[in-house]
Amino acid sequence: MRGNDMKREVSKFFSGAFAGIAYAHASYAIAASNGIIDEPVFLGRKWGVGFMWTEAVVYSAIAVALGYIGWRSEPVKLQVVSAPETNGQRKQAASAASEPLSASS
């Protein structure tokens, strides 16, 4: 059981990390679209605001998926309960009509 708990904690950690990356990309996209900063140039290419928003959405989706894995509730484990086997039959035979136990006067 310890292995599953560790996997959940790792998923929670990476969910937070990807959420932070998504937040940073969204903030950078807002700043670039408002003219506060220039659009980045990387590998000789100018990366536009739309690409930054796409990255923010992808990182957000990854964060949500990892968050679901990390914070979902554990499945309910069914307990085996023993009961006498009946095979659909009664131990007492069905009798014909019987009189009521109490009669009103």
Gaussian input, Z-matrix of N, CA and C with variables (Angstrom, degrees):
# hf/3-21g

backbone

0 1
 N
 C     1     B1
 C     2     B2     1     A1
 N     3     B3     2     A2     1     D1
 C     4     B4     3     A3     2     D2
 C     5     B5     4     A4     3     D3
 N     6     B6     5     A5     4     D4
 C     7     B7     6     A6     5     D5
 C     8     B8     7     A7     6     D6
 N     9     B9     8     A8     7     D7
 C    10    B10     9     A9     8     D8
 C    11    B11    10    A10     9     D9
 N    12    B12    11    A11    10    D10
 C    13    B13    12    A12    11    D11
 C    14    B14    13    A13    12    D12
 N    15    B15    14    A14    13    D13
 C    16    B16    15    A15    14    D14
 C    17    B17    16    A16    15    D15
 N    18    B18    17    A17    16    D16
 C    19    B19    18    A18    17    D17
 C    20    B20    19    A19    18    D18
 N    21    B21    20    A20    19    D19
 C    22    B22    21    A21    20    D20
 C    23    B23    22    A22    21    D21
 N    24    B24    23    A23    22    D22
 C    25    B25    24    A24    23    D23
 C    26    B26    25    A25    24    D24
 N    27    B27    26    A26    25    D25
 C    28    B28    27    A27    26    D26
 C    29    B29    28    A28    27    D27
 N    30    B30    29    A29    28    D28
 C    31    B31    30    A30    29    D29
 C    32    B32    31    A31    30    D30
 N    33    B33    32    A32    31    D31
 C    34    B34    33    A33    32    D32
 C    35    B35    34    A34    33    D33
 N    36    B36    35    A35    34    D34
 C    37    B37    36    A36    35    D35
 C    38    B38    37    A37    36    D36
 N    39    B39    38    A38    37    D37
 C    40    B40    39    A39    38    D38
 C    41    B41    40    A40    39    D39
 N    42    B42    41    A41    40    D40
 C    43    B43    42    A42    41    D41
 C    44    B44    43    A43    42    D42
 N    45    B45    44    A44    43    D43
 C    46    B46    45    A45    44    D44
 C    47    B47    46    A46    45    D45
 N    48    B48    47    A47    46    D46
 C    49    B49    48    A48    47    D47
 C    50    B50    49    A49    48    D48
 N    51    B51    50    A50    49    D49
 C    52    B52    51    A51    50    D50
 C    53    B53    52    A52    51    D51
 N    54    B54    53    A53    52    D52
 C    55    B55    54    A54    53    D53
 C    56    B56    55    A55    54    D54
 N    57    B57    56    A56    55    D55
 C    58    B58    57    A57    56    D56
 C    59    B59    58    A58    57    D57
 N    60    B60    59    A59    58    D58
 C    61    B61    60    A60    59    D59
 C    62    B62    61    A61    60    D60
 N    63    B63    62    A62    61    D61
 C    64    B64    63    A63    62    D62
 C    65    B65    64    A64    63    D63
 N    66    B66    65    A65    64    D64
 C    67    B67    66    A66    65    D65
 C    68    B68    67    A67    66    D66
 N    69    B69    68    A68    67    D67
 C    70    B70    69    A69    68    D68
 C    71    B71    70    A70    69    D69
 N    72    B72    71    A71    70    D70
 C    73    B73    72    A72    71    D71
 C    74    B74    73    A73    72    D72
 N    75    B75    74    A74    73    D73
 C    76    B76    75    A75    74    D74
 C    77    B77    76    A76    75    D75
 N    78    B78    77    A77    76    D76
 C    79    B79    78    A78    77    D77
 C    80    B80    79    A79    78    D78
 N    81    B81    80    A80    79    D79
 C    82    B82    81    A81    80    D80
 C    83    B83    82    A82    81    D81
 N    84    B84    83    A83    82    D82
 C    85    B85    84    A84    83    D83
 C    86    B86    85    A85    84    D84
 N    87    B87    86    A86    85    D85
 C    88    B88    87    A87    86    D86
 C    89    B89    88    A88    87    D87
 N    90    B90    89    A89    88    D88
 C    91    B91    90    A90    89    D89
 C    92    B92    91    A91    90    D90
 N    93    B93    92    A92    91    D91
 C    94    B94    93    A93    92    D92
 C    95    B95    94    A94    93    D93
 N    96    B96    95    A95    94    D94
 C    97    B97    96    A96    95    D95
 C    98    B98    97    A97    96    D96
 N    99    B99    98    A98    97    D97
 C   100   B100    99    A99    98    D98
 C   101   B101   100   A100    99    D99
 N   102   B102   101   A101   100   D100
 C   103   B103   102   A102   101   D101
 C   104   B104   103   A103   102   D102
 N   105   B105   104   A104   103   D103
 C   106   B106   105   A105   104   D104
 C   107   B107   106   A106   105   D105
 N   108   B108   107   A107   106   D106
 C   109   B109   108   A108   107   D107
 C   110   B110   109   A109   108   D108
 N   111   B111   110   A110   109   D109
 C   112   B112   111   A111   110   D110
 C   113   B113   112   A112   111   D111
 N   114   B114   113   A113   112   D112
 C   115   B115   114   A114   113   D113
 C   116   B116   115   A115   114   D114
 N   117   B117   116   A116   115   D115
 C   118   B118   117   A117   116   D116
 C   119   B119   118   A118   117   D117
 N   120   B120   119   A119   118   D118
 C   121   B121   120   A120   119   D119
 C   122   B122   121   A121   120   D120
 N   123   B123   122   A122   121   D121
 C   124   B124   123   A123   122   D122
 C   125   B125   124   A124   123   D123
 N   126   B126   125   A125   124   D124
 C   127   B127   126   A126   125   D125
 C   128   B128   127   A127   126   D126
 N   129   B129   128   A128   127   D127
 C   130   B130   129   A129   128   D128
 C   131   B131   130   A130   129   D129
 N   132   B132   131   A131   130   D130
 C   133   B133   132   A132   131   D131
 C   134   B134   133   A133   132   D132
 N   135   B135   134   A134   133   D133
 C   136   B136   135   A135   134   D134
 C   137   B137   136   A136   135   D135
 N   138   B138   137   A137   136   D136
 C   139   B139   138   A138   137   D137
 C   140   B140   139   A139   138   D138
 N   141   B141   140   A140   139   D139
 C   142   B142   141   A141   140   D140
 C   143   B143   142   A142   141   D141
 N   144   B144   143   A143   142   D142
 C   145   B145   144   A144   143   D143
 C   146   B146   145   A145   144   D144
 N   147   B147   146   A146   145   D145
 C   148   B148   147   A147   146   D146
 C   149   B149   148   A148   147   D147
 N   150   B150   149   A149   148   D148
 C   151   B151   150   A150   149   D149
 C   152   B152   151   A151   150   D150
 N   153   B153   152   A152   151   D151
 C   154   B154   153   A153   152   D152
 C   155   B155   154   A154   153   D153
 N   156   B156   155   A155   154   D154
 C   157   B157   156   A156   155   D155
 C   158   B158   157   A157   156   D156
 N   159   B159   158   A158   157   D157
 C   160   B160   159   A159   158   D158
 C   161   B161   160   A160   159   D159
 N   162   B162   161   A161   160   D160
 C   163   B163   162   A162   161   D161
 C   164   B164   163   A163   162   D162
 N   165   B165   164   A164   163   D163
 C   166   B166   165   A165   164   D164
 C   167   B167   166   A166   165   D165
 N   168   B168   167   A167   166   D166
 C   169   B169   168   A168   167   D167
 C   170   B170   169   A169   168   D168
 N   171   B171   170   A170   169   D169
 C   172   B172   171   A171   170   D170
 C   173   B173   172   A172   171   D171
 N   174   B174   173   A173   172   D172
 C   175   B175   174   A174   173   D173
 C   176   B176   175   A175   174   D174
 N   177   B177   176   A176   175   D175
 C   178   B178   177   A177   176   D176
 C   179   B179   178   A178   177   D177
 N   180   B180   179   A179   178   D178
 C   181   B181   180   A180   179   D179
 C   182   B182   181   A181   180   D180
 N   183   B183   182   A182   181   D181
 C   184   B184   183   A183   182   D182
 C   185   B185   184   A184   183   D183
 N   186   B186   185   A185   184   D184
 C   187   B187   186   A186   185   D185
 C   188   B188   187   A187   186   D186
 N   189   B189   188   A188   187   D187
 C   190   B190   189   A189   188   D188
 C   191   B191   190   A190   189   D189
 N   192   B192   191   A191   190   D190
 C   193   B193   192   A192   191   D191
 C   194   B194   193   A193   192   D192
 N   195   B195   194   A194   193   D193
 C   196   B196   195   A195   194   D194
 C   197   B197   196   A196   195   D195
 N   198   B198   197   A197   196   D196
 C   199   B199   198   A198   197   D197
 C   200   B200   199   A199   198   D198
 N   201   B201   200   A200   199   D199
 C   202   B202   201   A201   200   D200
 C   203   B203   202   A202   201   D201
 N   204   B204   203   A203   202   D202
 C   205   B205   204   A204   203   D203
 C   206   B206   205   A205   204   D204
 N   207   B207   206   A206   205   D205
 C   208   B208   207   A207   206   D206
 C   209   B209   208   A208   207   D207
 N   210   B210   209   A209   208   D208
 C   211   B211   210   A210   209   D209
 C   212   B212   211   A211   210   D210
 N   213   B213   212   A212   211   D211
 C   214   B214   213   A213   212   D212
 C   215   B215   214   A214   213   D213
 N   216   B216   215   A215   214   D214
 C   217   B217   216   A216   215   D215
 C   218   B218   217   A217   216   D216
 N   219   B219   218   A218   217   D217
 C   220   B220   219   A219   218   D218
 C   221   B221   220   A220   219   D219
 N   222   B222   221   A221   220   D220
 C   223   B223   222   A222   221   D221
 C   224   B224   223   A223   222   D222
 N   225   B225   224   A224   223   D223
 C   226   B226   225   A225   224   D224
 C   227   B227   226   A226   225   D225
 N   228   B228   227   A227   226   D226
 C   229   B229   228   A228   227   D227
 C   230   B230   229   A229   228   D228
 N   231   B231   230   A230   229   D229
 C   232   B232   231   A231   230   D230
 C   233   B233   232   A232   231   D231
 N   234   B234   233   A233   232   D232
 C   235   B235   234   A234   233   D233
 C   236   B236   235   A235   234   D234
 N   237   B237   236   A236   235   D235
 C   238   B238   237   A237   236   D236
 C   239   B239   238   A238   237   D237
 N   240   B240   239   A239   238   D238
 C   241   B241   240   A240   239   D239
 C   242   B242   241   A241   240   D240
 N   243   B243   242   A242   241   D241
 C   244   B244   243   A243   242   D242
 C   245   B245   244   A244   243   D243
 N   246   B246   245   A245   244   D244
 C   247   B247   246   A246   245   D245
 C   248   B248   247   A247   246   D246
 N   249   B249   248   A248   247   D247
 C   250   B250   249   A249   248   D248
 C   251   B251   250   A250   249   D249
 N   252   B252   251   A251   250   D250
 C   253   B253   252   A252   251   D251
 C   254   B254   253   A253   252   D252
 N   255   B255   254   A254   253   D253
 C   256   B256   255   A255   254   D254
 C   257   B257   256   A256   255   D255
 N   258   B258   257   A257   256   D256
 C   259   B259   258   A258   257   D257
 C   260   B260   259   A259   258   D258
 N   261   B261   260   A260   259   D259
 C   262   B262   261   A261   260   D260
 C   263   B263   262   A262   261   D261
 N   264   B264   263   A263   262   D262
 C   265   B265   264   A264   263   D263
 C   266   B266   265   A265   264   D264
 N   267   B267   266   A266   265   D265
 C   268   B268   267   A267   266   D266
 C   269   B269   268   A268   267   D267
 N   270   B270   269   A269   268   D268
 C   271   B271   270   A270   269   D269
 C   272   B272   271   A271   270   D270
 N   273   B273   272   A272   271   D271
 C   274   B274   273   A273   272   D272
 C   275   B275   274   A274   273   D273
 N   276   B276   275   A275   274   D274
 C   277   B277   276   A276   275   D275
 C   278   B278   277   A277   276   D276
 N   279   B279   278   A278   277   D277
 C   280   B280   279   A279   278   D278
 C   281   B281   280   A280   279   D279
 N   282   B282   281   A281   280   D280
 C   283   B283   282   A282   281   D281
 C   284   B284   283   A283   282   D282
 N   285   B285   284   A284   283   D283
 C   286   B286   285   A285   284   D284
 C   287   B287   286   A286   285   D285
 N   288   B288   287   A287   286   D286
 C   289   B289   288   A288   287   D287
 C   290   B290   289   A289   288   D288
 N   291   B291   290   A290   289   D289
 C   292   B292   291   A291   290   D290
 C   293   B293   292   A292   291   D291
 N   294   B294   293   A293   292   D292
 C   295   B295   294   A294   293   D293
 C   296   B296   295   A295   294   D294
 N   297   B297   296   A296   295   D295
 C   298   B298   297   A297   296   D296
 C   299   B299   298   A298   297   D297
 N   300   B300   299   A299   298   D298
 C   301   B301   300   A300   299   D299
 C   302   B302   301   A301   300   D300
 N   303   B303   302   A302   301   D301
 C   304   B304   303   A303   302   D302
 C   305   B305   304   A304   303   D303
 N   306   B306   305   A305   304   D304
 C   307   B307   306   A306   305   D305
 C   308   B308   307   A307   306   D306
 N   309   B309   308   A308   307   D307
 C   310   B310   309   A309   308   D308
 C   311   B311   310   A310   309   D309
 N   312   B312   311   A311   310   D310
 C   313   B313   312   A312   311   D311
 C   314   B314   313   A313   312   D312

   B1=1.4394
   B2=1.5203
   B3=1.3197
   B4=1.4561
   B5=1.5229
   B6=1.3085
   B7=1.4557
   B8=1.5173
   B9=1.3250
   B10=1.4602
   B11=1.5190
   B12=1.3446
   B13=1.4596
   B14=1.5217
   B15=1.3248
   B16=1.4609
   B17=1.5274
   B18=1.3238
   B19=1.4619
   B20=1.5220
   B21=1.3215
   B22=1.4724
   B23=1.5248
   B24=1.3247
   B25=1.4630
   B26=1.5295
   B27=1.3155
   B28=1.4686
   B29=1.5263
   B30=1.3198
   B31=1.4645
   B32=1.5226
   B33=1.3253
   B34=1.4633
   B35=1.5296
   B36=1.3283
   B37=1.4606
   B38=1.5239
   B39=1.3327
   B40=1.4612
   B41=1.5244
   B42=1.3233
   B43=1.4544
   B44=1.5210
   B45=1.3176
   B46=1.4539
   B47=1.5179
   B48=1.3271
   B49=1.4612
   B50=1.5300
   B51=1.3225
   B52=1.4629
   B53=1.5248
   B54=1.3222
   B55=1.4671
   B56=1.5277
   B57=1.3074
   B58=1.4581
   B59=1.5212
   B60=1.3171
   B61=1.4665
   B62=1.5293
   B63=1.3272
   B64=1.4731
   B65=1.5243
   B66=1.3260
   B67=1.4576
   B68=1.5311
   B69=1.3227
   B70=1.4655
   B71=1.5284
   B72=1.3310
   B73=1.4629
   B74=1.5285
   B75=1.3240
   B76=1.4621
   B77=1.5301
   B78=1.3186
   B79=1.4699
   B80=1.5211
   B81=1.3091
   B82=1.4677
   B83=1.5257
   B84=1.3358
   B85=1.4705
   B86=1.5265
   B87=1.3284
   B88=1.4655
   B89=1.5319
   B90=1.3338
   B91=1.4645
   B92=1.5289
   B93=1.3305
   B94=1.4624
   B95=1.5276
   B96=1.3311
   B97=1.4640
   B98=1.5293
   B99=1.3356
   B100=1.4620
   B101=1.5301
   B102=1.3165
   B103=1.4559
   B104=1.5067
   B105=1.3212
   B106=1.4608
   B107=1.5346
   B108=1.3245
   B109=1.4642
   B110=1.5187
   B111=1.3061
   B112=1.4653
   B113=1.5196
   B114=1.3222
   B115=1.4576
   B116=1.5249
   B117=1.3154
   B118=1.4625
   B119=1.5367
   B120=1.3138
   B121=1.4582
   B122=1.5221
   B123=1.3188
   B124=1.4572
   B125=1.5160
   B126=1.3024
   B127=1.4707
   B128=1.5269
   B129=1.3134
   B130=1.4520
   B131=1.5173
   B132=1.2963
   B133=1.4745
   B134=1.5167
   B135=1.3062
   B136=1.4607
   B137=1.5268
   B138=1.3333
   B139=1.4556
   B140=1.5248
   B141=1.3143
   B142=1.4593
   B143=1.5172
   B144=1.3185
   B145=1.4629
   B146=1.5282
   B147=1.3316
   B148=1.4662
   B149=1.5127
   B150=1.3216
   B151=1.4646
   B152=1.5312
   B153=1.3381
   B154=1.4705
   B155=1.5238
   B156=1.3426
   B157=1.4636
   B158=1.5274
   B159=1.3278
   B160=1.4702
   B161=1.5212
   B162=1.3208
   B163=1.4678
   B164=1.5241
   B165=1.3338
   B166=1.4654
   B167=1.5313
   B168=1.3265
   B169=1.4722
   B170=1.5258
   B171=1.3294
   B172=1.4725
   B173=1.5248
   B174=1.3280
   B175=1.4662
   B176=1.5266
   B177=1.3153
   B178=1.4695
   B179=1.5230
   B180=1.3165
   B181=1.4735
   B182=1.5229
   B183=1.3213
   B184=1.4685
   B185=1.5289
   B186=1.3390
   B187=1.4681
   B188=1.5249
   B189=1.3334
   B190=1.4638
   B191=1.5290
   B192=1.3251
   B193=1.4676
   B194=1.5297
   B195=1.3214
   B196=1.4631
   B197=1.5188
   B198=1.3288
   B199=1.4582
   B200=1.5143
   B201=1.3139
   B202=1.4701
   B203=1.5260
   B204=1.3235
   B205=1.4679
   B206=1.5299
   B207=1.3260
   B208=1.4567
   B209=1.5099
   B210=1.3330
   B211=1.4707
   B212=1.5143
   B213=1.3079
   B214=1.4675
   B215=1.5236
   B216=1.3045
   B217=1.4614
   B218=1.5172
   B219=1.2977
   B220=1.4613
   B221=1.5241
   B222=1.3138
   B223=1.4628
   B224=1.5309
   B225=1.3043
   B226=1.4543
   B227=1.5205
   B228=1.3118
   B229=1.4616
   B230=1.5299
   B231=1.3008
   B232=1.4580
   B233=1.5172
   B234=1.3179
   B235=1.4517
   B236=1.5192
   B237=1.3099
   B238=1.4460
   B239=1.5222
   B240=1.3192
   B241=1.4601
   B242=1.5153
   B243=1.3265
   B244=1.4601
   B245=1.5297
   B246=1.2936
   B247=1.4619
   B248=1.5184
   B249=1.3138
   B250=1.4687
   B251=1.5256
   B252=1.2947
   B253=1.4582
   B254=1.5225
   B255=1.3027
   B256=1.4603
   B257=1.5211
   B258=1.2944
   B259=1.4702
   B260=1.5207
   B261=1.3207
   B262=1.4535
   B263=1.5144
   B264=1.3127
   B265=1.4564
   B266=1.5185
   B267=1.3276
   B268=1.4579
   B269=1.5103
   B270=1.3213
   B271=1.4661
   B272=1.5189
   B273=1.3211
   B274=1.4614
   B275=1.5218
   B276=1.2743
   B277=1.4561
   B278=1.5227
   B279=1.2900
   B280=1.4617
   B281=1.5163
   B282=1.3185
   B283=1.4590
   B284=1.5231
   B285=1.2904
   B286=1.4639
   B287=1.5236
   B288=1.2777
   B289=1.4529
   B290=1.5179
   B291=1.3113
   B292=1.4626
   B293=1.5232
   B294=1.3344
   B295=1.4457
   B296=1.5201
   B297=1.3488
   B298=1.4582
   B299=1.5212
   B300=1.3191
   B301=1.4459
   B302=1.5173
   B303=1.2940
   B304=1.4692
   B305=1.5294
   B306=1.2793
   B307=1.4618
   B308=1.5123
   B309=1.3042
   B310=1.4597
   B311=1.5194
   B312=1.3047
   B313=1.4606
   B314=1.4830
   A1=110.69
   A2=116.76
   A3=120.25
   A4=110.96
   A5=118.05
   A6=121.44
   A7=112.28
   A8=117.76
   A9=120.89
   A10=111.53
   A11=117.13
   A12=120.19
   A13=110.40
   A14=116.03
   A15=119.65
   A16=110.60
   A17=117.18
   A18=120.56
   A19=110.79
   A20=116.73
   A21=120.60
   A22=110.35
   A23=117.17
   A24=120.43
   A25=110.96
   A26=117.42
   A27=120.84
   A28=109.52
   A29=117.12
   A30=120.77
   A31=110.83
   A32=117.30
   A33=120.83
   A34=110.83
   A35=116.04
   A36=120.51
   A37=110.96
   A38=116.47
   A39=119.41
   A40=112.23
   A41=117.23
   A42=119.60
   A43=110.49
   A44=116.46
   A45=120.61
   A46=112.60
   A47=116.20
   A48=120.02
   A49=110.80
   A50=116.65
   A51=119.98
   A52=111.73
   A53=117.38
   A54=119.62
   A55=110.23
   A56=116.72
   A57=120.69
   A58=112.25
   A59=116.65
   A60=120.74
   A61=110.13
   A62=116.34
   A63=120.20
   A64=110.24
   A65=117.23
   A66=121.66
   A67=110.27
   A68=116.78
   A69=120.69
   A70=110.92
   A71=117.29
   A72=120.25
   A73=111.50
   A74=116.97
   A75=119.89
   A76=110.60
   A77=117.34
   A78=120.76
   A79=111.00
   A80=116.37
   A81=121.17
   A82=110.15
   A83=116.55
   A84=120.40
   A85=110.71
   A86=117.29
   A87=120.77
   A88=109.98
   A89=116.61
   A90=119.91
   A91=111.11
   A92=117.65
   A93=120.51
   A94=110.95
   A95=117.27
   A96=119.34
   A97=111.73
   A98=117.94
   A99=121.75
   A100=112.60
   A101=117.18
   A102=121.00
   A103=114.43
   A104=117.50
   A105=120.98
   A106=110.07
   A107=116.11
   A108=121.78
   A109=108.30
   A110=116.26
   A111=121.12
   A112=109.68
   A113=115.30
   A114=119.31
   A115=108.05
   A116=116.72
   A117=119.31
   A118=112.43
   A119=114.44
   A120=121.99
   A121=106.20
   A122=115.79
   A123=121.08
   A124=108.08
   A125=116.99
   A126=123.99
   A127=111.23
   A128=116.10
   A129=121.00
   A130=114.65
   A131=117.26
   A132=121.03
   A133=109.01
   A134=117.02
   A135=121.55
   A136=108.44
   A137=115.68
   A138=121.52
   A139=108.46
   A140=116.67
   A141=122.18
   A142=113.90
   A143=114.55
   A144=121.81
   A145=111.02
   A146=116.63
   A147=119.96
   A148=112.37
   A149=116.24
   A150=119.41
   A151=110.52
   A152=116.43
   A153=119.53
   A154=111.28
   A155=116.38
   A156=119.26
   A157=110.96
   A158=116.51
   A159=119.81
   A160=110.20
   A161=116.49
   A162=119.44
   A163=111.08
   A164=116.96
   A165=120.80
   A166=110.40
   A167=117.02
   A168=120.55
   A169=110.52
   A170=117.14
   A171=120.28
   A172=110.33
   A173=116.76
   A174=119.23
   A175=111.57
   A176=117.78
   A177=120.76
   A178=110.90
   A179=117.01
   A180=120.80
   A181=110.63
   A182=116.77
   A183=119.69
   A184=110.00
   A185=116.91
   A186=120.35
   A187=111.18
   A188=116.81
   A189=120.12
   A190=110.83
   A191=116.99
   A192=120.27
   A193=110.72
   A194=116.99
   A195=119.39
   A196=111.57
   A197=116.98
   A198=120.11
   A199=112.00
   A200=116.33
   A201=119.95
   A202=110.25
   A203=116.01
   A204=119.72
   A205=110.31
   A206=116.82
   A207=120.25
   A208=114.99
   A209=117.56
   A210=119.98
   A211=114.50
   A212=119.37
   A213=118.50
   A214=109.06
   A215=115.31
   A216=118.91
   A217=109.11
   A218=114.32
   A219=119.77
   A220=109.41
   A221=117.85
   A222=118.41
   A223=110.74
   A224=115.51
   A225=120.89
   A226=108.49
   A227=115.06
   A228=120.12
   A229=108.10
   A230=116.22
   A231=120.92
   A232=110.03
   A233=115.69
   A234=120.88
   A235=109.03
   A236=115.40
   A237=120.31
   A238=108.14
   A239=116.25
   A240=121.84
   A241=107.06
   A242=115.79
   A243=118.60
   A244=109.61
   A245=114.91
   A246=121.94
   A247=107.39
   A248=116.34
   A249=117.82
   A250=110.70
   A251=114.97
   A252=119.78
   A253=109.18
   A254=117.02
   A255=120.27
   A256=112.21
   A257=117.06
   A258=121.15
   A259=111.19
   A260=117.81
   A261=121.80
   A262=114.01
   A263=118.14
   A264=120.11
   A265=110.04
   A266=115.30
   A267=121.12
   A268=109.26
   A269=114.30
   A270=117.68
   A271=110.68
   A272=116.72
   A273=119.70
   A274=108.13
   A275=114.64
   A276=119.30
   A277=109.32
   A278=115.60
   A279=119.95
   A280=108.13
   A281=115.95
   A282=118.83
   A283=108.76
   A284=114.06
   A285=120.06
   A286=107.75
   A287=117.26
   A288=122.00
   A289=109.96
   A290=115.88
   A291=119.39
   A292=108.85
   A293=114.72
   A294=120.00
   A295=109.86
   A296=116.39
   A297=118.40
   A298=110.79
   A299=116.20
   A300=120.91
   A301=113.26
   A302=117.42
   A303=119.85
   A304=107.79
   A305=114.62
   A306=119.64
   A307=107.94
   A308=115.52
   A309=118.49
   A310=108.79
   A311=115.92
   A312=120.36
   A313=112.45
   D1=-25.97
   D2=-177.63
   D3=-64.97
   D4=-33.72
   D5=179.28
   D6=-62.56
   D7=-41.17
   D8=178.57
   D9=-67.34
   D10=-37.26
   D11=178.48
   D12=-64.47
   D13=-39.00
   D14=-179.86
   D15=-67.69
   D16=-39.88
   D17=178.01
   D18=-62.45
   D19=-37.84
   D20=178.81
   D21=-66.11
   D22=-41.12
   D23=-179.94
   D24=-67.16
   D25=-38.94
   D26=177.61
   D27=-65.09
   D28=-40.61
   D29=178.04
   D30=-62.93
   D31=-40.83
   D32=177.79
   D33=-62.83
   D34=-42.85
   D35=-179.92
   D36=-61.50
   D37=-50.86
   D38=-178.52
   D39=-68.48
   D40=-28.32
   D41=174.45
   D42=-61.17
   D43=-45.48
   D44=177.67
   D45=-65.06
   D46=-38.45
   D47=179.76
   D48=-64.60
   D49=-45.77
   D50=179.45
   D51=-68.78
   D52=-32.34
   D53=175.48
   D54=-64.79
   D55=-39.39
   D56=176.89
   D57=-64.70
   D58=-41.43
   D59=177.93
   D60=-64.42
   D61=-41.90
   D62=178.78
   D63=-62.72
   D64=-42.01
   D65=179.07
   D66=-62.49
   D67=-42.42
   D68=179.70
   D69=-63.87
   D70=-42.54
   D71=179.20
   D72=-66.22
   D73=-40.29
   D74=178.32
   D75=-65.36
   D76=-41.50
   D77=178.29
   D78=-63.92
   D79=-40.96
   D80=178.94
   D81=-65.21
   D82=-39.64
   D83=179.13
   D84=-65.43
   D85=-41.25
   D86=178.38
   D87=-64.05
   D88=-43.83
   D89=-179.67
   D90=-65.05
   D91=-39.19
   D92=179.90
   D93=-69.52
   D94=-37.84
   D95=-179.03
   D96=-71.72
   D97=-26.36
   D98=177.60
   D99=-87.11
   D100=-2.29
   D101=178.17
   D102=81.49
   D103=10.89
   D104=179.90
   D105=-70.33
   D106=-39.82
   D107=177.40
   D108=-129.26
   D109=160.92
   D110=177.86
   D111=-81.53
   D112=156.24
   D113=174.84
   D114=-67.26
   D115=141.11
   D116=-175.52
   D117=-69.99
   D118=147.57
   D119=174.08
   D120=-116.30
   D121=119.09
   D122=-177.88
   D123=-137.82
   D124=132.04
   D125=-177.37
   D126=55.86
   D127=36.74
   D128=176.83
   D129=75.38
   D130=9.63
   D131=-178.96
   D132=-120.26
   D133=141.88
   D134=176.60
   D135=-91.13
   D136=118.56
   D137=-177.03
   D138=-92.18
   D139=119.09
   D140=-175.19
   D141=-79.45
   D142=175.13
   D143=-179.05
   D144=-66.01
   D145=-36.55
   D146=178.95
   D147=-60.15
   D148=-38.70
   D149=177.92
   D150=-65.85
   D151=-37.42
   D152=178.20
   D153=-64.86
   D154=-40.73
   D155=177.52
   D156=-65.41
   D157=-37.05
   D158=177.62
   D159=-62.57
   D160=-43.68
   D161=177.50
   D162=-61.88
   D163=-41.86
   D164=-179.45
   D165=-62.05
   D166=-40.47
   D167=179.40
   D168=-67.18
   D169=-43.15
   D170=-179.53
   D171=-63.75
   D172=-45.49
   D173=179.13
   D174=-65.78
   D175=-34.28
   D176=176.58
   D177=-65.52
   D178=-41.82
   D179=178.91
   D180=-63.33
   D181=-41.50
   D182=177.72
   D183=-64.10
   D184=-41.70
   D185=179.72
   D186=-62.90
   D187=-40.65
   D188=179.46
   D189=-66.44
   D190=-42.18
   D191=179.81
   D192=-63.68
   D193=-45.60
   D194=178.38
   D195=-67.07
   D196=-35.08
   D197=176.28
   D198=-64.39
   D199=-39.11
   D200=177.49
   D201=-62.82
   D202=-43.21
   D203=179.63
   D204=-64.84
   D205=-40.34
   D206=-175.57
   D207=-77.87
   D208=-33.92
   D209=-173.13
   D210=-110.69
   D211=2.94
   D212=178.48
   D213=-68.15
   D214=156.45
   D215=-179.21
   D216=-76.10
   D217=150.33
   D218=178.65
   D219=-67.60
   D220=142.19
   D221=176.80
   D222=-63.77
   D223=144.76
   D224=-179.17
   D225=-70.83
   D226=128.57
   D227=179.24
   D228=-91.44
   D229=122.62
   D230=-179.34
   D231=-77.36
   D232=139.85
   D233=178.09
   D234=-99.95
   D235=141.24
   D236=178.11
   D237=-83.82
   D238=122.72
   D239=179.71
   D240=-115.02
   D241=125.66
   D242=-179.86
   D243=-85.13
   D244=141.40
   D245=178.01
   D246=-140.98
   D247=153.15
   D248=179.16
   D249=-64.17
   D250=141.99
   D251=-179.63
   D252=-81.04
   D253=132.96
   D254=-176.96
   D255=-109.38
   D256=-24.77
   D257=-176.66
   D258=56.19
   D259=23.11
   D260=176.75
   D261=74.62
   D262=15.16
   D263=-177.60
   D264=-121.97
   D265=154.28
   D266=175.40
   D267=-95.85
   D268=155.72
   D269=176.62
   D270=-79.41
   D271=-29.50
   D272=178.18
   D273=-97.17
   D274=138.30
   D275=179.51
   D276=-73.99
   D277=148.50
   D278=177.29
   D279=-71.83
   D280=132.14
   D281=-178.71
   D282=-107.26
   D283=170.21
   D284=177.67
   D285=-69.03
   D286=-174.49
   D287=-177.41
   D288=-54.87
   D289=135.15
   D290=178.49
   D291=-118.56
   D292=154.43
   D293=-178.92
   D294=-76.70
   D295=147.87
   D296=177.24
   D297=-65.71
   D298=152.46
   D299=-178.39
   D300=-73.33
   D301=-28.51
   D302=178.02
   D303=-124.93
   D304=141.70
   D305=179.49
   D306=-124.02
   D307=141.16
   D308=178.54
   D309=-92.91
   D310=147.63
   D311=-175.29
   D312=-87.66

